[in-house]
Amino acid sequence: MRDELQKAAAVCKRGRAAVATMFADVRLGRALEPEQCLPLVEQVADSVYRNPGALVSLARLKTRDDYSYMHSLAVCALMVALGRQLGLDDDACRHAGLAGLLHDIGKALMPLDVLNKPGKLTDAEYDIMKTHPERGHALLLEARGAGDAALEVCLHHHEKFDGSGYPHGLKSDQISQLARMGAVCDVYDAITSNRPYKAGWDPAESIARMASWKGHFDDKMFALFVRSVGIYPTGSLVRMESGRLGVVVDQNRDALSSPVVKLFFSTKSNMPIAPVRLDLARGATSDRIAGRESPERWGFKQIDDLWMDPELRLASR
């Protein structure tokens, strides 16, 4: 994970610049050229293949100012990781990644005062924002070369399994596999990220909340998504049976409930402790995760610095 985070930081920096340029070109009325994104998608896919959690976790640490750009990059990585869980071949995973990268391109045509509004949208503003899938789909049709996967995910990533989504109110089997993938990946990154109007939720809390939203996602697709990011995704705050608190720093793909954690706080003494890295899948420890915790409850404002070097975060910008 540590090695891949360094490589992922460089991919994030290039990706942010590329997506920002693509959004700016669309706002200026320039032609969209999806094929130019393929080298970036290749780099994202290579990183995900080496360690699925590194780039996804790093991209989650976006700022409010670069949300739209880094969100596209994060969804690209999540789509590739989920594609691998589905057993898709490398070419299909790359097409899924490109679809993730382009899924929100319609937001480039949204009024900036609405897109970046720091408070809750009015009904009229929300209606404007709900046009972004169709407007993005039209952009991709005009551009050519985007491919069927990108067109499908762009248009239908806000459809819900119970038919309550938009723009077409599709439900169940009417929603393609790619659109179901896009729906899960889009929501997960959105709710774990800091946005103009709210702070992101803890990754493990986000997984738990998504699991409770009956009718929103395809249950089978969601289960596979959890396998791709973990029950306790990297960056999650957890409470151990010993009473210690730790942050998840890596996953054990064959033992989702036993990730690698860095313990740093004792709830018994209510004091920090010397950090201890613990692989819960190894037999040398009897300690186990008792549950997830909220960083806000404990006042931990810099928890991400425990699993990721702050200099790497700066290097990704």
C-alpha positions as CSV (number, residue, x, y, z in Angstrom):
1,M,0.0,0.0,0.0
2,R,2.7,2.5,0.9
3,D,4.6,1.9,-2.4
4,E,1.4,2.2,-4.4
5,L,0.3,5.4,-2.7
6,Q,3.4,7.1,-4.1
7,K,2.6,6.0,-7.6
8,A,-1.1,6.7,-7.2
9,A,-0.3,10.3,-6.1
10,A,1.4,10.9,-9.4
11,V,-1.6,9.4,-11.3
12,C,-4.0,11.6,-9.2
13,K,-2.0,14.8,-10.1
14,R,-2.1,14.0,-13.8
15,G,-5.7,12.9,-13.7
16,R,-6.9,16.0,-11.9
17,A,-5.2,18.3,-14.5
18,A,-6.6,16.2,-17.4
19,V,-10.2,16.2,-16.1
20,A,-10.0,19.9,-15.2
21,T,-8.9,20.7,-18.8
22,M,-11.6,18.5,-20.2
23,F,-14.3,20.3,-18.2
24,A,-12.9,23.7,-19.1
25,D,-12.9,22.8,-22.8
26,V,-16.5,21.7,-22.6
27,R,-17.5,25.0,-20.9
28,L,-15.7,26.9,-23.7
29,G,-17.6,24.9,-26.4
30,R,-14.6,23.0,-27.6
31,A,-15.1,19.4,-29.0
32,L,-14.8,16.6,-26.5
33,E,-12.2,14.0,-27.4
34,P,-12.8,10.9,-25.2
35,E,-10.1,8.9,-26.8
36,Q,-7.5,11.3,-25.3
37,C,-8.5,9.9,-21.9
38,L,-7.5,6.4,-22.6
39,P,-3.8,6.7,-21.5
40,L,-5.1,8.1,-18.1
41,V,-7.6,5.3,-17.8
42,E,-4.7,2.8,-18.5
43,Q,-2.6,4.4,-15.7
44,V,-5.6,4.2,-13.3
45,A,-6.3,0.6,-14.2
46,D,-2.6,-0.4,-13.6
47,S,-2.7,1.2,-10.2
48,V,-5.9,-0.6,-9.3
49,Y,-4.5,-3.9,-10.4
50,R,-1.5,-3.5,-8.2
51,N,-3.4,-2.4,-5.1
52,P,-7.2,-1.6,-5.4
53,G,-7.3,0.6,-2.3
54,A,-4.5,3.1,-2.9
55,L,-5.8,5.4,-5.7
56,V,-9.4,5.0,-4.5
57,S,-8.5,6.1,-1.0
58,L,-6.2,8.9,-2.1
59,A,-8.7,10.3,-4.5
60,R,-11.3,10.4,-1.7
61,L,-9.2,13.1,0.0
62,K,-10.3,15.7,-2.5
63,T,-11.0,19.3,-1.5
64,R,-14.3,21.1,-2.0
65,D,-12.6,23.1,-4.9
66,D,-11.5,20.1,-6.9
67,Y,-14.5,17.8,-6.1
68,S,-15.8,17.5,-9.6
69,Y,-12.5,16.6,-11.1
70,M,-11.3,14.2,-8.5
71,H,-14.7,12.6,-8.2
72,S,-14.5,11.6,-11.9
73,L,-11.0,10.1,-11.3
74,A,-12.2,8.2,-8.2
75,V,-15.3,6.8,-10.0
76,C,-13.0,5.6,-12.8
77,A,-10.8,3.7,-10.3
78,L,-13.9,2.3,-8.4
79,M,-15.4,1.1,-11.7
80,V,-12.2,-0.7,-12.6
81,A,-12.0,-2.4,-9.2
82,L,-15.6,-3.4,-9.3
83,G,-15.2,-4.7,-12.9
84,R,-12.5,-7.0,-11.6
85,Q,-14.8,-8.3,-8.9
86,L,-17.3,-9.0,-11.6
87,G,-14.7,-11.0,-13.5
88,L,-14.6,-8.7,-16.5
89,D,-11.5,-8.9,-18.7
90,D,-8.9,-6.2,-18.9
91,D,-10.5,-4.5,-21.9
92,A,-13.9,-4.4,-20.4
93,C,-12.5,-3.0,-17.1
94,R,-10.8,-0.2,-19.1
95,H,-14.1,0.6,-20.8
96,A,-15.8,0.6,-17.4
97,G,-13.1,2.9,-16.1
98,L,-13.5,5.3,-19.1
99,A,-17.2,5.3,-18.4
100,G,-16.5,6.3,-14.8
101,L,-14.2,9.1,-15.8
102,L,-16.8,10.6,-18.2
103,H,-20.0,9.8,-16.2
104,D,-20.4,13.4,-14.9
105,I,-19.2,15.3,-17.9
106,G,-22.7,16.9,-18.2
107,K,-21.9,18.9,-15.0
108,A,-19.5,20.9,-17.1
109,L,-22.6,22.5,-18.6
110,M,-24.2,23.3,-15.2
111,P,-24.3,26.9,-13.9
112,L,-21.3,27.3,-11.7
113,D,-23.3,29.0,-9.0
114,V,-25.5,26.0,-8.8
115,L,-22.8,23.4,-9.2
116,N,-20.6,24.9,-6.4
117,K,-23.4,26.2,-4.1
118,P,-22.3,25.8,-0.5
119,G,-25.8,25.2,0.8
120,K,-28.8,23.0,0.0
121,L,-30.2,23.4,-3.6
122,T,-33.6,24.8,-4.1
123,D,-36.1,22.6,-6.0
124,A,-35.5,24.7,-9.1
125,E,-31.7,24.3,-8.8
126,Y,-32.1,20.6,-8.2
127,D,-34.2,20.3,-11.4
128,I,-31.3,22.0,-13.3
129,M,-28.8,19.6,-11.8
130,K,-30.9,16.6,-12.7
131,T,-30.4,17.4,-16.4
132,H,-26.7,16.6,-16.3
133,P,-27.0,12.9,-17.3
134,E,-28.9,13.8,-20.5
135,R,-26.7,16.8,-21.3
136,G,-23.6,14.7,-20.8
137,H,-25.0,11.9,-22.9
138,A,-25.6,14.4,-25.7
139,L,-22.0,15.7,-25.4
140,L,-20.7,12.1,-25.7
141,L,-22.9,11.4,-28.7
142,E,-21.6,14.5,-30.5
143,A,-18.0,13.6,-29.6
144,R,-18.0,10.1,-31.0
145,G,-15.4,7.6,-29.9
146,A,-16.7,7.5,-26.3
147,G,-18.1,3.9,-26.6
148,D,-21.3,2.3,-25.5
149,A,-20.2,1.9,-21.9
150,A,-19.5,5.6,-21.4
151,L,-22.8,6.5,-23.0
152,E,-24.8,4.1,-20.8
153,V,-23.2,5.1,-17.5
154,C,-23.4,8.8,-18.2
155,L,-27.1,8.6,-18.9
156,H,-28.2,6.1,-16.3
157,H,-25.9,6.3,-13.2
158,H,-28.7,8.0,-11.2
159,E,-31.3,5.3,-11.9
160,K,-32.3,3.3,-8.8
161,F,-33.2,-0.3,-8.6
162,D,-36.7,0.4,-7.3
163,G,-37.5,2.8,-10.2
164,S,-37.3,6.0,-8.2
165,G,-34.2,7.4,-10.0
166,Y,-33.8,9.6,-13.0
167,P,-33.8,10.5,-15.9
168,H,-36.0,7.6,-17.1
169,G,-37.2,6.0,-13.9
170,L,-35.8,2.6,-14.9
171,K,-36.0,-0.3,-12.5
172,S,-34.6,-3.7,-11.9
173,D,-33.5,-5.5,-15.0
174,Q,-34.2,-2.4,-17.1
175,I,-31.0,-1.0,-15.7
176,S,-27.8,-2.3,-17.4
177,Q,-25.0,-3.9,-15.5
178,L,-22.7,-1.0,-16.3
179,A,-25.3,1.5,-15.0
180,R,-25.7,-0.5,-11.8
181,M,-22.0,-0.4,-11.4
182,G,-21.9,3.4,-12.0
183,A,-24.7,4.0,-9.5
184,V,-22.8,2.3,-6.6
185,C,-19.4,3.8,-7.4
186,D,-20.8,7.3,-7.9
187,V,-22.7,7.4,-4.6
188,Y,-19.9,5.8,-2.5
189,D,-17.3,8.4,-3.6
190,A,-19.8,11.3,-3.3
191,I,-20.8,10.5,0.3
192,T,-17.2,9.8,1.5
193,S,-15.9,13.1,0.0
194,N,-15.9,16.7,1.3
195,R,-18.3,18.6,-1.0
196,P,-19.3,22.3,-1.1
197,Y,-22.3,21.8,1.2
198,K,-21.2,18.9,3.5
199,A,-18.2,17.1,5.0
200,G,-17.7,13.5,3.8
201,W,-18.7,10.5,5.9
202,D,-16.3,7.9,7.3
203,P,-15.8,5.1,4.7
204,A,-17.1,2.3,6.9
205,E,-20.1,4.5,8.0
206,S,-20.8,5.1,4.3
207,I,-20.9,1.4,3.5
208,A,-23.3,0.8,6.4
209,R,-25.6,3.6,5.3
210,M,-25.6,2.4,1.7
211,A,-26.5,-1.1,2.8
212,S,-29.6,0.3,4.6
213,W,-30.9,2.1,1.5
214,K,-33.3,-0.6,0.3
215,G,-34.3,-0.2,-3.3
216,H,-31.4,2.1,-4.2
217,F,-28.9,-0.4,-5.5
218,D,-28.8,-3.9,-7.0
219,D,-28.1,-6.0,-3.8
220,K,-25.7,-8.4,-5.7
221,M,-23.8,-5.5,-7.3
222,F,-23.5,-3.8,-3.9
223,A,-22.2,-7.0,-2.3
224,L,-19.5,-7.2,-5.0
225,F,-18.7,-3.5,-4.5
226,V,-18.1,-4.1,-0.8
227,R,-15.7,-6.9,-1.7
228,S,-13.8,-4.5,-3.9
229,V,-13.4,-1.7,-1.2
230,G,-13.8,-3.7,2.0
231,I,-16.3,-3.8,4.8
232,Y,-14.0,-1.3,6.6
233,P,-12.4,0.6,3.7
234,T,-9.0,2.2,4.0
235,G,-9.3,5.3,6.2
236,S,-12.1,4.0,8.4
237,L,-12.0,4.5,12.1
238,V,-12.6,1.3,14.1
239,R,-12.9,0.3,17.7
240,M,-11.2,-2.9,18.8
241,E,-12.4,-5.4,21.4
242,S,-9.4,-4.3,23.5
243,G,-10.8,-0.8,23.7
244,R,-8.2,0.7,21.4
245,L,-9.1,2.8,18.3
246,G,-7.4,2.4,15.0
247,V,-7.6,3.5,11.4
248,V,-7.7,1.0,8.6
249,V,-4.5,1.3,6.5
250,D,-4.9,-1.7,4.1
251,Q,-7.1,-4.6,3.2
252,N,-6.8,-8.4,3.3
253,R,-8.8,-9.4,0.2
254,D,-9.4,-12.9,1.6
255,A,-10.5,-11.7,5.0
256,L,-12.7,-8.6,4.6
257,S,-13.5,-8.3,8.3
258,S,-9.8,-8.5,9.2
259,P,-8.0,-5.6,7.6
260,V,-4.6,-4.1,8.5
261,V,-5.1,-1.3,11.2
262,K,-2.9,1.3,12.8
263,L,-3.9,1.6,16.5
264,F,-3.3,5.0,18.1
265,F,-5.7,5.7,20.9
266,S,-7.0,4.0,24.1
267,T,-10.7,4.5,25.1
268,K,-9.8,3.2,28.5
269,S,-7.3,5.9,29.4
270,N,-8.8,8.4,26.8
271,M,-5.3,9.1,25.7
272,P,-3.2,8.6,22.6
273,I,-0.9,5.6,22.5
274,A,2.2,4.9,20.5
275,P,1.0,3.8,17.0
276,V,0.9,0.0,16.5
277,R,0.4,-1.5,13.1
278,L,-1.7,-4.7,13.3
279,D,-2.6,-7.2,10.6
280,L,-5.8,-8.8,11.9
281,A,-5.6,-11.7,9.4
282,R,-2.5,-13.0,11.1
283,G,-2.8,-15.5,13.9
284,A,-0.4,-13.6,16.2
285,T,-3.2,-11.3,17.5
286,S,-6.4,-12.1,19.4
287,D,-7.7,-8.6,19.1
288,R,-10.7,-8.0,16.7
289,I,-12.8,-5.1,15.4
290,A,-15.8,-4.6,17.6
291,G,-17.3,-1.9,15.5
292,R,-16.9,1.3,13.5
293,E,-16.5,4.8,15.2
294,S,-17.2,8.3,14.1
295,P,-14.1,10.5,13.9
296,E,-16.3,13.5,14.8
297,R,-17.4,11.9,18.0
298,W,-13.8,11.7,19.2
299,G,-12.7,15.0,17.7
300,F,-10.2,13.4,15.3
301,K,-9.7,16.1,12.6
302,Q,-6.5,14.7,11.1
303,I,-7.2,11.0,11.0
304,D,-6.2,10.6,7.4
305,D,-2.7,11.6,8.2
306,L,-2.4,8.4,10.2
307,W,-2.7,6.2,7.1
308,M,-1.3,8.5,4.4
309,D,1.7,10.8,4.4
310,P,0.5,14.4,4.2
311,E,3.2,15.1,1.7
312,L,1.8,12.5,-0.6
313,R,-1.6,14.2,-0.4
314,L,0.0,17.4,-1.5
315,A,1.9,15.6,-4.3
316,S,-1.5,14.3,-5.7
317,R,-2.7,17.9,-6.2
